[in-house]
Amino acid sequence: MARAPFCLNHPLLPDSSTVFTNCRLCLHGSLTPHNTALVVSNATGKIQEVMHNTLSLPLGDSDSERGVEIIDLDNAILAPGFLELQTNGMRGFHFTHLQDEASYAAKIEKVARYLPSQGVTGFWTTIPTVESGEFKKILPSLYPREITNGATLLGAHAEGPYLYPSKKGAHNSTLFYKPSVPPTEVYGDVAKNSDTLKLVTVAPELEDSTALISDLVGKGIRVSLGHSSASYSDGLAAVKAGATCLTHTLNAMAPLHHRDPGLAGLATAAPATVSDSPYFSIIPDGNHLHPSVATMLFRANSSKCIVITDSIELAGLEDGTYPGHSQIPFNQTKKGTKVVIEGTETLIGGCASLRFCVRNLMAWSGCGVAEAVRCMTENVVNLMGDEDRGKLEAGRVADFVVLTDDGHVLQTWIGGKKVWPEEQR
């Protein structure tokens, strides 16, 4: 990938900008032709323009008076930076591990600076079911913020404690609450609005769940349905109350039956039943879903499919058996991308990366890179209502990755600055 000479006085190129040219862009699940360019403001770190038919641009010799730089990507693919909607931790750090605020913030920053190596430019931290006092202590520390040379922390997802005991998965069901208990009593003041708490997973078959969902949605907090044995009709009621997503579909969830589809059947809910079918997340790591099932879900409604890792603190560590923590009071055994409670086949999140999952989805389903990328970019921000990132369009933050045709991450840029690979900064 070459840096072409500066271009002076071309009327289409704004002052103090970087133009990424000779590339293809991932837009709405499709690739643009190779003669597309992306213009980024060096002053704001935001996308200024997407330019088409740029082969005729006179990108010849000039000087840098206007601060315009041209980067030739040699026909590589530009995609929005990957977004981690559900991660419990990685690299030895679980997001429930808060001893003091200073060390906790430092560990968050360490994770944020690791994520660009995986193509990730933004993430929501997931806090699974812990004691109410732990929620109240941890959640305020997860307020959204930019992190220098790292992925942006976008807020928190509370995966619990309003879950159904028979589908507890690796959660501690003794800490579950009924929906009649107000969110502020469980999570503290962060549940009063969506400034920090962005998403809550709820089991919709629980009594009073629709009232809880309406309450959360009324405060701007998204609701996803999961860890549940709910019927299709239970799910419909929850969607009508405002729920807009399914959490790791078919994992810790009633199976998809031909006469009783359960929550998974909502992925293709007809407009006559609900105004809009919910988004649904899947974990295509080869452990949580069979490749054919992941493909079936993706192909059923690719514009609503969201790829997650559900990673835990063992992601990025060597294989072996590790101690538990406040959520998992048992030893955990890691082998490759699979982690289980020691001596069982109970899965505890995952250890795959999004860059690994995107290539799996392509290989399993036969989809193109742009279709797969949409499941961890555009679909995510459409669910979360984020208008600042996740799409390559004017006005959004210039967070993006440079990819090969088979989905390998070559570079990661955040706010218009390259943050990975480090040696090429």
The 8 nearest C-alpha neighbors of each residue, nearest first, counted from 0:
[[1, 72, 73, 71, 2, 70, 75, 74],
 [2, 0, 71, 3, 70, 72, 73, 69],
 [1, 3, 70, 71, 69, 4, 0, 68],
 [2, 4, 69, 70, 1, 71, 5, 58],
 [5, 3, 60, 59, 6, 2, 69, 61],
 [6, 4, 68, 61, 62, 63, 67, 69],
 [5, 7, 61, 58, 59, 67, 4, 60],
 [8, 6, 61, 9, 62, 5, 65, 63],
 [9, 7, 10, 6, 12, 65, 11, 61],
 [8, 10, 11, 7, 12, 6, 57, 56],
 [11, 9, 12, 8, 13, 7, 14, 56],
 [12, 10, 9, 13, 8, 56, 50, 48],
 [11, 13, 10, 9, 14, 67, 16, 38],
 [14, 12, 16, 11, 15, 67, 10, 40],
 [13, 15, 65, 16, 66, 67, 12, 40],
 [16, 14, 66, 67, 41, 65, 40, 13],
 [17, 15, 40, 67, 41, 39, 14, 13],
 [16, 18, 68, 39, 67, 38, 69, 19],
 [17, 19, 38, 69, 37, 20, 70, 68],
 [20, 18, 70, 37, 36, 71, 69, 38],
 [19, 21, 36, 71, 22, 18, 70, 72],
 [22, 20, 74, 34, 72, 71, 73, 33],
 [23, 21, 74, 33, 75, 20, 72, 76],
 [22, 24, 33, 76, 31, 32, 35, 77],
 [23, 25, 77, 31, 30, 76, 78, 26],
 [26, 24, 30, 78, 369, 29, 77, 28],
 [25, 27, 29, 28, 24, 30, 391, 31],
 [28, 26, 29, 25, 373, 377, 369, 370],
 [27, 29, 370, 369, 373, 26, 25, 30],
 [30, 28, 369, 26, 27, 25, 370, 31],
 [31, 29, 25, 24, 23, 369, 26, 32],
 [30, 32, 23, 24, 33, 29, 25, 35],
 [33, 31, 34, 23, 35, 30, 24, 22],
 [34, 32, 23, 22, 35, 21, 74, 31],
 [33, 35, 52, 53, 21, 32, 54, 51],
 [36, 34, 51, 33, 50, 22, 53, 23],
 [37, 35, 20, 50, 19, 49, 22, 51],
 [36, 38, 49, 19, 18, 48, 50, 39],
 [37, 39, 18, 48, 47, 17, 46, 49],
 [40, 38, 46, 17, 47, 16, 45, 41],
 [41, 39, 16, 42, 44, 43, 45, 47],
 [40, 42, 16, 44, 15, 43, 39, 17],
 [41, 43, 40, 44, 15, 16, 45, 39],
 [44, 42, 45, 40, 41, 414, 39, 396],
 [45, 43, 414, 415, 40, 41, 397, 42],
 [46, 44, 396, 397, 43, 395, 40, 39],
 [45, 47, 39, 393, 397, 394, 395, 48],
 [48, 46, 393, 39, 38, 40, 394, 45],
 [47, 49, 393, 38, 46, 37, 50, 392],
 [48, 50, 37, 36, 38, 392, 51, 393],
 [51, 49, 36, 35, 48, 37, 53, 52],
 [52, 50, 35, 53, 34, 36, 49, 32],
 [53, 51, 34, 54, 35, 50, 55, 36],
 [54, 52, 55, 56, 34, 51, 35, 50],
 [53, 55, 56, 52, 34, 21, 35, 57],
 [54, 56, 53, 57, 52, 58, 34, 51],
 [57, 55, 53, 54, 58, 9, 52, 59],
 [58, 56, 59, 55, 6, 9, 54, 60],
 [59, 57, 6, 56, 4, 60, 5, 3],
 [58, 60, 57, 6, 4, 61, 5, 3],
 [61, 59, 4, 5, 6, 58, 62, 7],
 [60, 62, 6, 5, 7, 59, 4, 63],
 [61, 63, 5, 64, 7, 6, 60, 4],
 [64, 62, 66, 65, 5, 67, 7, 61],
 [65, 63, 66, 62, 7, 67, 14, 61],
 [64, 66, 14, 63, 67, 15, 7, 8],
 [67, 65, 15, 63, 64, 14, 16, 68],
 [68, 66, 16, 15, 65, 17, 14, 5],
 [67, 69, 17, 5, 18, 66, 16, 70],
 [68, 70, 18, 3, 17, 2, 19, 5],
 [71, 69, 2, 19, 3, 18, 20, 72],
 [70, 72, 20, 1, 73, 21, 2, 0],
 [73, 71, 0, 75, 74, 21, 22, 20],
 [72, 74, 0, 75, 71, 21, 22, 1],
 [73, 75, 22, 21, 72, 33, 23, 76],
 [76, 74, 22, 72, 73, 403, 402, 23],
 [75, 77, 23, 402, 401, 22, 24, 403],
 [78, 76, 24, 401, 400, 23, 25, 402],
 [79, 77, 25, 400, 399, 24, 80, 76],
 [80, 78, 399, 389, 390, 391, 398, 400],
 [79, 81, 399, 120, 398, 400, 119, 118],
 [80, 82, 119, 375, 376, 118, 120, 79],
 [81, 83, 121, 122, 375, 119, 376, 84],
 [84, 82, 122, 85, 123, 307, 121, 86],
 [85, 83, 123, 122, 82, 307, 86, 379],
 [84, 86, 309, 83, 125, 307, 123, 308],
 [85, 87, 309, 310, 125, 88, 124, 308],
 [88, 86, 311, 125, 310, 94, 93, 124],
 [87, 89, 93, 312, 311, 94, 92, 86],
 [312, 90, 88, 314, 311, 92, 91, 313],
 [91, 89, 315, 312, 92, 314, 316, 313],
 [90, 92, 312, 89, 313, 93, 316, 314],
 [93, 91, 312, 89, 88, 90, 94, 96],
 [94, 92, 88, 312, 95, 96, 87, 311],
 [93, 95, 96, 88, 87, 92, 126, 124],
 [94, 96, 93, 97, 126, 137, 325, 133],
 [97, 95, 94, 93, 98, 92, 103, 325],
 [96, 98, 103, 99, 95, 137, 100, 94],
 [99, 97, 96, 100, 103, 102, 101, 95],
 [98, 100, 101, 97, 102, 103, 104, 96],
 [99, 101, 103, 102, 104, 98, 97, 140],
 [100, 102, 104, 103, 99, 105, 98, 106],
 [103, 101, 105, 104, 100, 99, 106, 98],
 [102, 104, 100, 106, 105, 101, 97, 99],
 [105, 103, 107, 101, 106, 102, 100, 108],
 [104, 106, 102, 108, 103, 107, 109, 101],
 [107, 105, 109, 103, 108, 104, 102, 110],
 [106, 108, 104, 110, 109, 105, 111, 103],
 [107, 109, 111, 105, 106, 110, 112, 104],
 [108, 110, 106, 112, 107, 111, 105, 113],
 [109, 111, 113, 107, 108, 112, 114, 106],
 [112, 110, 149, 150, 108, 114, 109, 113],
 [113, 111, 149, 109, 110, 114, 148, 108],
 [112, 114, 110, 111, 115, 116, 109, 149],
 [113, 115, 119, 117, 116, 111, 112, 150],
 [116, 114, 118, 119, 117, 113, 120, 411],
 [117, 115, 114, 118, 113, 419, 420, 411],
 [118, 116, 115, 114, 119, 354, 352, 353],
 [117, 119, 115, 116, 81, 411, 400, 408],
 [118, 120, 81, 115, 114, 117, 80, 82],
 [119, 121, 150, 80, 81, 115, 151, 82],
 [122, 120, 151, 150, 82, 119, 152, 83],
 [123, 121, 83, 152, 82, 153, 84, 124],
 [122, 124, 154, 153, 155, 84, 152, 83],
 [123, 125, 155, 86, 156, 87, 122, 154],
 [126, 124, 156, 87, 86, 85, 155, 157],
 [125, 127, 157, 158, 156, 87, 95, 94],
 [128, 126, 158, 159, 157, 125, 129, 326],
 [127, 129, 159, 160, 170, 158, 326, 126],
 [130, 128, 326, 133, 127, 131, 134, 174],
 [131, 129, 133, 132, 174, 134, 128, 185],
 [130, 132, 185, 134, 133, 135, 186, 129],
 [131, 133, 135, 130, 134, 136, 185, 186],
 [132, 134, 136, 130, 131, 135, 137, 129],
 [135, 133, 131, 137, 186, 136, 132, 138],
 [134, 136, 186, 132, 187, 133, 137, 138],
 [135, 137, 133, 134, 138, 132, 139, 140],
 [138, 136, 134, 140, 139, 135, 133, 97],
 [137, 139, 140, 141, 134, 135, 136, 155],
 [140, 138, 141, 137, 142, 189, 136, 195],
 [141, 139, 138, 137, 142, 100, 104, 136],
 [142, 140, 138, 139, 154, 155, 143, 195],
 [141, 143, 195, 154, 140, 139, 144, 194],
 [144, 142, 153, 154, 152, 195, 141, 145],
 [145, 143, 152, 151, 146, 142, 153, 154],
 [144, 146, 151, 152, 147, 143, 150, 149],
 [145, 147, 149, 151, 148, 150, 144, 108],
 [146, 148, 149, 145, 112, 150, 108, 151],
 [149, 147, 418, 112, 146, 150, 413, 111],
 [150, 148, 112, 111, 146, 147, 151, 115],
 [149, 151, 120, 121, 111, 114, 115, 112],
 [150, 152, 121, 145, 146, 153, 144, 120],
 [151, 153, 143, 144, 122, 154, 121, 123],
 [154, 152, 143, 123, 122, 151, 121, 144],
 [155, 153, 143, 195, 123, 142, 141, 152],
 [154, 156, 124, 196, 123, 197, 125, 195],
 [155, 157, 198, 125, 199, 197, 124, 158],
 [158, 156, 199, 126, 159, 125, 127, 198],
 [159, 157, 127, 200, 199, 126, 156, 128],
 [160, 158, 128, 161, 157, 127, 162, 200],
 [159, 161, 175, 128, 162, 176, 174, 158],
 [162, 160, 159, 201, 176, 175, 177, 178],
 [163, 161, 202, 160, 226, 201, 159, 175],
 [162, 164, 227, 166, 165, 202, 226, 167],
 [165, 163, 167, 166, 172, 162, 175, 227],
 [166, 164, 167, 163, 228, 227, 168, 226],
 [167, 165, 251, 226, 164, 227, 168, 163],
 [166, 168, 164, 170, 165, 226, 169, 172],
 [169, 167, 170, 166, 251, 345, 226, 346],
 [168, 170, 347, 167, 171, 327, 345, 346],
 [171, 169, 167, 168, 172, 128, 326, 327],
 [170, 172, 173, 174, 326, 169, 128, 167],
 [173, 171, 175, 174, 164, 170, 167, 163],
 [172, 174, 171, 175, 164, 176, 170, 130],
 [175, 173, 172, 171, 130, 176, 129, 160],
 [174, 176, 160, 172, 173, 161, 162, 177],
 [177, 175, 161, 160, 178, 174, 180, 162],
 [176, 178, 179, 180, 161, 175, 205, 206],
 [179, 177, 180, 208, 207, 211, 161, 176],
 [178, 180, 177, 207, 181, 211, 206, 208],
 [179, 181, 178, 177, 182, 184, 176, 185],
 [182, 180, 184, 183, 179, 185, 178, 211],
 [183, 181, 185, 184, 186, 190, 180, 187],
 [184, 182, 187, 186, 190, 185, 181, 188],
 [183, 185, 182, 181, 187, 186, 180, 131],
 [184, 186, 131, 182, 183, 187, 181, 134],
 [187, 185, 135, 183, 134, 182, 184, 190],
 [186, 188, 183, 135, 189, 184, 185, 190],
 [187, 189, 190, 191, 183, 186, 135, 192],
 [188, 190, 191, 187, 196, 192, 195, 186],
 [191, 189, 188, 183, 192, 182, 186, 187],
 [190, 192, 189, 188, 218, 183, 193, 187],
 [193, 191, 218, 190, 194, 219, 189, 220],
 [192, 194, 220, 196, 197, 219, 195, 218],
 [193, 195, 192, 196, 142, 197, 189, 154],
 [196, 194, 142, 154, 193, 197, 155, 143],
 [197, 195, 155, 193, 198, 189, 154, 194],
 [196, 198, 220, 193, 155, 195, 156, 221],
 [197, 199, 156, 221, 220, 222, 196, 157],
 [200, 198, 157, 222, 156, 158, 223, 201],
 [199, 201, 223, 158, 224, 222, 159, 225],
 [200, 202, 224, 161, 162, 225, 203, 223],
 [201, 203, 162, 227, 225, 224, 204, 163],
 [204, 202, 205, 208, 201, 237, 233, 234],
 [205, 203, 229, 233, 202, 206, 208, 227],
 [206, 204, 203, 208, 202, 207, 178, 177],
 [205, 207, 208, 204, 178, 177, 179, 203],
 [208, 206, 210, 178, 209, 179, 205, 211],
 [209, 207, 211, 178, 210, 205, 206, 203],
 [210, 208, 212, 211, 207, 237, 240, 213],
 [211, 209, 213, 208, 207, 212, 214, 240],
 [212, 210, 208, 214, 209, 213, 178, 215],
 [213, 211, 209, 215, 214, 210, 216, 208],
 [212, 214, 210, 216, 211, 240, 215, 217],
 [213, 215, 211, 217, 212, 216, 210, 218],
 [216, 214, 212, 218, 220, 217, 213, 211],
 [217, 215, 220, 219, 213, 218, 214, 221],
 [216, 218, 214, 215, 219, 213, 220, 212],
 [219, 217, 192, 215, 216, 220, 193, 191],
 [218, 220, 216, 193, 217, 192, 221, 215],
 [221, 219, 197, 216, 193, 215, 198, 218],
 [220, 222, 198, 216, 197, 219, 199, 223],
 [223, 221, 242, 199, 198, 200, 243, 220],
 [222, 224, 244, 200, 245, 242, 246, 243],
 [225, 223, 245, 201, 200, 202, 246, 244],
 [224, 226, 246, 227, 202, 245, 201, 200],
 [227, 225, 251, 166, 252, 162, 167, 202],
 [226, 228, 202, 252, 225, 163, 229, 166],
 [227, 229, 253, 252, 166, 230, 226, 163],
 [230, 228, 204, 227, 233, 261, 203, 262],
 [229, 231, 261, 233, 232, 262, 234, 228],
 [230, 232, 261, 234, 262, 233, 260, 235],
 [231, 233, 235, 234, 230, 236, 261, 229],
 [234, 232, 230, 236, 231, 235, 229, 204],
 [233, 235, 237, 231, 232, 236, 262, 238],
 [236, 234, 232, 238, 237, 233, 239, 231],
 [235, 237, 239, 233, 234, 238, 240, 232],
 [236, 238, 240, 234, 235, 239, 242, 209],
 [239, 237, 242, 241, 235, 240, 236, 234],
 [238, 240, 236, 241, 237, 235, 273, 242],
 [241, 239, 237, 238, 213, 209, 242, 236],
 [240, 242, 238, 239, 213, 216, 243, 212],
 [243, 241, 238, 222, 237, 223, 244, 240],
 [242, 244, 277, 223, 278, 222, 238, 241],
 [245, 243, 223, 278, 277, 279, 242, 224],
 [244, 246, 279, 224, 223, 248, 225, 280],
 [245, 247, 225, 248, 280, 224, 223, 279],
 [248, 246, 281, 280, 250, 282, 249, 245],
 [247, 249, 246, 250, 281, 280, 245, 263],
 [250, 248, 252, 254, 251, 263, 247, 253],
 [249, 251, 252, 248, 247, 287, 226, 288],
 [252, 250, 226, 166, 168, 249, 227, 167],
 [251, 253, 249, 227, 250, 228, 226, 254],
 [252, 254, 228, 261, 249, 227, 255, 229],
 [255, 253, 256, 249, 252, 261, 260, 263],
 [254, 256, 260, 261, 263, 257, 253, 264],
 [257, 255, 260, 259, 258, 254, 261, 253],
 [256, 258, 259, 260, 255, 264, 261, 254],
 [259, 257, 256, 260, 255, 261, 231, 264],
 [258, 260, 256, 261, 257, 255, 231, 230],
 [261, 259, 255, 256, 264, 257, 231, 258],
 [262, 260, 231, 230, 263, 264, 259, 253],
 [261, 263, 231, 264, 265, 234, 230, 229],
 [264, 262, 265, 261, 266, 255, 248, 260],
 [265, 263, 260, 262, 266, 261, 267, 231],
 [264, 266, 268, 267, 263, 262, 276, 277],
 [267, 265, 264, 268, 263, 276, 277, 279],
 [266, 268, 265, 276, 269, 264, 300, 299],
 [269, 267, 265, 276, 266, 270, 272, 264],
 [268, 270, 271, 272, 267, 273, 276, 275],
 [271, 269, 273, 274, 272, 275, 268, 276],
 [270, 272, 269, 273, 274, 268, 275, 276],
 [273, 271, 270, 269, 268, 274, 235, 275],
 [274, 272, 270, 275, 271, 276, 269, 268],
 [273, 275, 270, 272, 276, 271, 269, 239],
 [276, 274, 273, 270, 277, 268, 269, 272],
 [275, 277, 268, 266, 267, 265, 273, 278],
 [278, 276, 243, 244, 266, 279, 275, 265],
 [277, 279, 244, 303, 304, 243, 245, 276],
 [278, 280, 245, 244, 304, 305, 303, 277],
 [281, 279, 305, 247, 246, 306, 248, 304],
 [280, 282, 247, 306, 248, 307, 283, 305],
 [281, 283, 307, 308, 284, 306, 287, 247],
 [284, 282, 356, 285, 281, 288, 293, 360],
 [283, 285, 286, 282, 356, 351, 287, 336],
 [284, 286, 283, 288, 287, 289, 290, 359],
 [287, 285, 284, 288, 337, 289, 283, 336],
 [286, 288, 282, 285, 284, 250, 283, 289],
 [289, 287, 286, 293, 285, 290, 292, 283],
 [288, 290, 292, 291, 285, 293, 287, 286],
 [291, 289, 293, 292, 363, 294, 288, 285],
 [290, 292, 294, 289, 293, 295, 363, 364],
 [293, 291, 295, 289, 294, 290, 288, 296],
 [292, 294, 290, 296, 295, 291, 288, 297],
 [295, 293, 291, 297, 364, 292, 296, 298],
 [296, 294, 292, 298, 293, 297, 299, 291],
 [297, 295, 299, 293, 294, 298, 292, 300],
 [298, 296, 301, 294, 299, 295, 300, 304],
 [297, 299, 295, 300, 301, 296, 294, 364],
 [298, 300, 296, 297, 295, 301, 267, 266],
 [301, 299, 298, 302, 303, 297, 304, 267],
 [300, 302, 297, 304, 303, 298, 299, 374],
 [301, 303, 300, 304, 378, 374, 373, 28],
 [304, 302, 278, 301, 300, 378, 279, 305],
 [303, 305, 301, 279, 374, 302, 297, 280],
 [306, 304, 280, 374, 375, 279, 378, 281],
 [305, 307, 281, 374, 375, 280, 282, 304],
 [308, 306, 282, 85, 309, 281, 84, 280],
 [307, 309, 310, 282, 349, 351, 352, 353],
 [310, 308, 86, 348, 85, 349, 307, 87],
 [311, 309, 349, 86, 308, 350, 348, 87],
 [310, 312, 88, 87, 89, 313, 348, 314],
 [89, 311, 313, 88, 91, 93, 92, 314],
 [314, 312, 316, 311, 91, 89, 315, 90],
 [315, 313, 350, 89, 312, 316, 90, 311],
 [314, 316, 90, 313, 89, 317, 350, 91],
 [317, 315, 313, 314, 90, 318, 91, 89],
 [318, 316, 319, 315, 333, 313, 335, 334],
 [319, 317, 333, 334, 335, 316, 320, 332],
 [318, 320, 333, 332, 317, 321, 334, 331],
 [321, 319, 332, 331, 333, 330, 322, 318],
 [320, 322, 331, 330, 332, 319, 323, 333],
 [323, 321, 330, 331, 329, 324, 320, 328],
 [324, 322, 329, 327, 330, 328, 331, 321],
 [323, 325, 327, 326, 328, 322, 329, 96],
 [324, 326, 327, 328, 129, 95, 323, 96],
 [327, 325, 324, 129, 328, 128, 170, 171],
 [326, 328, 323, 324, 329, 325, 169, 170],
 [329, 327, 323, 324, 326, 325, 330, 322],
 [330, 328, 323, 327, 331, 340, 322, 341],
 [329, 331, 322, 323, 341, 321, 340, 320],
 [332, 330, 340, 341, 321, 320, 339, 322],
 [331, 333, 320, 341, 339, 338, 319, 340],
 [334, 332, 338, 318, 319, 337, 320, 335],
 [335, 333, 318, 337, 336, 338, 332, 319],
 [334, 336, 337, 333, 318, 350, 338, 317],
 [335, 337, 350, 351, 349, 334, 338, 284],
 [336, 338, 334, 335, 333, 349, 350, 286],
 [339, 337, 333, 332, 347, 346, 349, 334],
 [340, 338, 346, 345, 347, 332, 344, 331],
 [339, 341, 331, 343, 345, 330, 332, 342],
 [340, 342, 331, 332, 330, 343, 339, 329],
 [341, 343, 340, 344, 339, 332, 331, 330],
 [344, 342, 345, 340, 341, 339, 346, 332],
 [343, 345, 339, 346, 340, 342, 341, 338],
 [346, 344, 339, 343, 340, 347, 169, 168],
 [345, 347, 339, 338, 348, 344, 340, 169],
 [348, 346, 339, 338, 169, 349, 345, 340],
 [347, 349, 309, 310, 311, 346, 338, 350],
 [350, 348, 310, 309, 351, 337, 308, 311],
 [349, 351, 314, 336, 310, 337, 311, 313],
 [350, 352, 336, 349, 284, 308, 355, 314],
 [353, 351, 355, 354, 308, 356, 117, 350],
 [352, 354, 356, 355, 357, 308, 117, 351],
 [353, 355, 352, 357, 356, 117, 118, 358],
 [356, 354, 352, 353, 358, 357, 351, 359],
 [357, 355, 353, 359, 358, 283, 354, 284],
 [356, 358, 360, 354, 359, 355, 371, 353],
 [357, 359, 361, 356, 360, 355, 406, 362],
 [360, 358, 356, 362, 361, 357, 363, 355],
 [359, 361, 357, 363, 358, 362, 364, 356],
 [360, 362, 366, 358, 365, 359, 364, 363],
 [361, 363, 359, 365, 360, 364, 358, 366],
 [364, 362, 360, 361, 290, 365, 359, 294],
 [363, 365, 294, 366, 361, 360, 362, 298],
 [364, 366, 361, 362, 363, 367, 360, 294],
 [367, 365, 361, 364, 370, 368, 371, 360],
 [368, 366, 370, 369, 361, 371, 365, 29],
 [367, 369, 371, 370, 406, 372, 404, 405],
 [370, 368, 28, 372, 25, 29, 371, 367],
 [371, 369, 28, 373, 367, 368, 372, 366],
 [370, 372, 368, 369, 373, 374, 357, 361],
 [373, 371, 369, 374, 370, 375, 368, 376],
 [372, 374, 376, 377, 370, 371, 375, 28],
 [375, 373, 305, 372, 378, 306, 304, 371],
 [376, 374, 306, 373, 81, 82, 372, 305],
 [377, 375, 389, 373, 379, 81, 378, 82],
 [378, 376, 373, 389, 380, 379, 390, 381],
 [377, 379, 381, 374, 376, 380, 373, 303],
 [380, 378, 382, 376, 377, 381, 375, 383],
 [381, 379, 385, 383, 382, 377, 384, 378],
 [380, 382, 378, 384, 379, 383, 377, 385],
 [383, 381, 379, 380, 384, 378, 278, 243],
 [382, 384, 380, 385, 381, 379, 221, 197],
 [383, 385, 381, 380, 382, 386, 379, 387],
 [386, 384, 380, 383, 387, 388, 381, 389],
 [385, 387, 388, 384, 395, 380, 389, 381],
 [388, 386, 395, 385, 396, 389, 394, 390],
 [389, 387, 395, 396, 390, 386, 385, 398],
 [388, 390, 376, 377, 79, 380, 80, 391],
 [391, 389, 79, 388, 392, 377, 376, 395],
 [392, 390, 79, 26, 389, 393, 395, 78],
 [391, 393, 390, 395, 46, 394, 49, 48],
 [392, 394, 47, 46, 48, 395, 391, 49],
 [395, 393, 46, 45, 47, 392, 396, 387],
 [396, 394, 387, 388, 45, 46, 393, 392],
 [395, 397, 45, 388, 398, 414, 387, 46],
 [398, 396, 414, 45, 415, 46, 44, 413],
 [399, 397, 413, 80, 412, 414, 396, 79],
 [398, 400, 80, 79, 412, 78, 411, 397],
 [401, 399, 411, 80, 78, 410, 77, 412],
 [400, 402, 77, 410, 409, 76, 408, 78],
 [403, 401, 408, 76, 407, 409, 406, 75],
 [402, 404, 407, 406, 405, 75, 76, 408],
 [403, 405, 406, 368, 402, 76, 407, 75],
 [404, 406, 403, 407, 368, 358, 402, 361],
 [407, 405, 403, 404, 402, 358, 368, 408],
 [406, 408, 403, 402, 405, 409, 354, 404],
 [409, 407, 402, 410, 401, 118, 406, 400],
 [410, 408, 401, 402, 407, 411, 403, 400],
 [409, 411, 401, 419, 400, 408, 420, 412],
 [410, 412, 400, 419, 118, 115, 418, 417],
 [413, 411, 417, 416, 399, 398, 418, 415],
 [414, 412, 398, 415, 416, 397, 417, 120],
 [413, 415, 44, 397, 398, 416, 396, 45],
 [414, 416, 44, 397, 413, 412, 39, 398],
 [417, 415, 412, 413, 414, 418, 44, 397],
 [416, 418, 412, 419, 411, 424, 413, 415],
 [419, 417, 148, 412, 411, 421, 416, 420],
 [420, 418, 421, 411, 410, 417, 116, 115],
 [419, 421, 422, 423, 410, 418, 116, 424],
 [422, 420, 419, 423, 424, 418, 417, 116],
 [421, 423, 420, 424, 419, 418, 417, 410],
 [422, 424, 421, 420, 419, 417, 418, 410],
 [423, 421, 422, 417, 418, 420, 419, 416]]
